[in-house]
Amino acid sequence: MAEITITDRIDGLLGQWGNQPQNLLQILIRVQQSLHHIPATAIDYLARKLGCPQVQVEGLVGFYSFLHVEPRGSYDILFSDNITDRMLGGQGVAAALAERLGVALGTTRSDGRVSVGYTFCTGMGDQGPAALVNGYTMTRLTPDRIGQMVELIEGAVPVTDWPQEWFVVEDNIQRRDILLQTALPDGAAIDRVLEIGVDALLQEMDASGLRGRGGAGFGTALKWRPCREATGADRVVVCNADEGEPGTFKDRLLLQRYADRVVEGMTLCAAVIGASKGFIYLRGEYLYLLKGLEAELQRRRESGLLGRSIRGREGFDFDIEIHLGAGAYICGEESALIESLEGKRGHPRVRPPFPVTSGYMGLPTVVNNVETFMAAAMIGVQGAEWFRSRGTEESSGTKLLTISGDCARPGIYEYPYGVTVEQVLTDCGAQDVQAVQVAGAAGSCVPPSEFGRQIAFEDLATGGSFMIFNQGRDLLEMVENFAAFFVHESCGFCTPCRVGTSLMHKRLTKVVVGHATRADMERMCDIGALMRKASHCGLGQTAANCILGTMDSFPALYAERLRSTSFEPAFDLDASLQEAREITGRDDPGAHLKGGGV
């Protein structure tokens, strides 16, 4: 049988996805999965077939962390390096596997069989240490499993034949409230809007007070109504399932166990705004969910709940396509996500115009979070009063919290808005708590004196992340982990974020190793303030929070590590010239710099 060439593979993908540039990222992801890298021949061929500049394809490959021009191993293993995975021993098991396989972390073995490295958060903070093997999630890694993995890899056993219990992702629901414990029959929300009409449904959404569950808290009806009223013949519904905030894993549960409700909410939105096209943008780390989601979409098509003439209503046509992300945190921002859906680098757009008037391919577009769509479907059936039976005046309903770190019962908890941090800590069995990081790396580090604060938009808003650190932890390890995360995840679009994240991380490193001074602290405050004011999008505006927040709430963390001198250079310029001196054979005074620190 003739060998399948690279161009044959790409032609097959183009047949599946169409010769459309907006599908370029999806094609590249499949090439990466098949060939373990994106060869130059594939880049050239795709550019010619899609009629786009070669540099555009190269730029896309360089932007997304899961795409590579250099070959990765046939077994490509990425360990989660979020702080809670570290706390569970993730770095130890990663180092043990790399040592036993004879490969340095972050590299591919010389025989091309295996690569071992790190990624940041895989959304498994309650079931770590976790890793991705060829994109698929492995949980609860142990030294025993590492030993078995080595044998399987050296024996060239396909990943599909590895023990299936290694790939189990548990629901891990620890507390339910109205969202998770109330039934929703198939099509009930769709039937409701067809019965009462769009205007009445929008009034119900308004009355419910539903706000976006991704963290920003923008009113759901305030998005849906202007999109419906925007000019143009068609609309688009996008489900933002790019759950990349460290310590957040609620969408994982909803897509794994409640996908029917999420899709129902998207279809309800389509009925309201008049959309015919929908997308689920699924983060690349949740590849294991793809097959189940595709099966759910097909089931609903066969049941008349998706596709043409939904529920027999002529003209009510709406279908959903799943697009994968490829390892870019910035794509959680709605305009960057839309850019990615269009097959581009995930750079946030300049606004206005806003997506509700000009989104995907210039069409009016609603982008909502997974939890938001599920809540909308439930409100469509149960009504506004049911939803407002929980929560506060400004924060109605319930919130899913994803709890990890130092506690007896990590997992997913559903609480009415207004619950205190202290109550959550009691329920999950946390003791001797030093701090709680709420809302992920960009959120707030809450000290014990503030454990009476409430999870609510008017106090501590969060997309769900709730990480706990006991008195035995060095909080600066958390801060350093987050600071490195933002350096890696900055999209590079604007200088305040691109440069600021790097400068903040370098000065924080000086603090960690005991070489920082008061001048460094003052400089971090200046840089952080500039980033908040001048960065193009929310990533840069909040990237300094982890440092500035702990400087305010935990000043002793920094003060005890400062040197008494007024300034100490972070970089020795003279030392950096040593290699040049050795090459030229010079070591005279003229080959050295005086006062070379910067």
Buried (B, 14 or more C-beta within 10 A) or exposed (E): EEEEEBBEBBEBBBEEBEEEBBBBBBBBBBBBBBBBBBBEEBBBBBBEBBEBEBEBBBEBBEBBBBBBEEBBBBBBBBBBBBBBBBBBBBBBBBBBBBBBBEBEBEEBBEEEBBBBBBBBBBBBBBBBBBBBBBBBBBBBBEEEBBEEBBEBBBEEEEBEEBEEEBBEBBEBBBBBBBBBEEEBEBBBBBBBBBEEEBEEBBBBBBBBBBBBBBBBBEBBBBBBBBBBEBEEEEBBBBBBBBBBBBBBBBBBBBBBEBBBBBBBBBBBBBBBBBBBBBBBBBBBBBBBBBEEBBEBBEBBBEEBBBBEEBBEEEEBBBBBBBBBBBBBBBBBBBBBBBBBBBBBBBBBBEEEBBBBBBBBEEBBBBBBBBBBBBBBBBBBBBBBEBBBBBBBEBBBBBBBBBBBBBBEBBBBBBBBBBBBBBBBBEBBBBEEBBBBBBBBBBBBBBBBEBBEBBBBBEBBBBBBBBBBBBEEBEBBBBBBBBBBBBBBBBBEBBEBBBBBBBBBBBBBBBBBEEBBBBBBBEBBBEBBEBBBEBBBBBBBBBBBBBBBBBBEBBEEBBEEBBBEEEEBEBEEEBEEBEEEBEEEEEEEEEBBEEEBEE
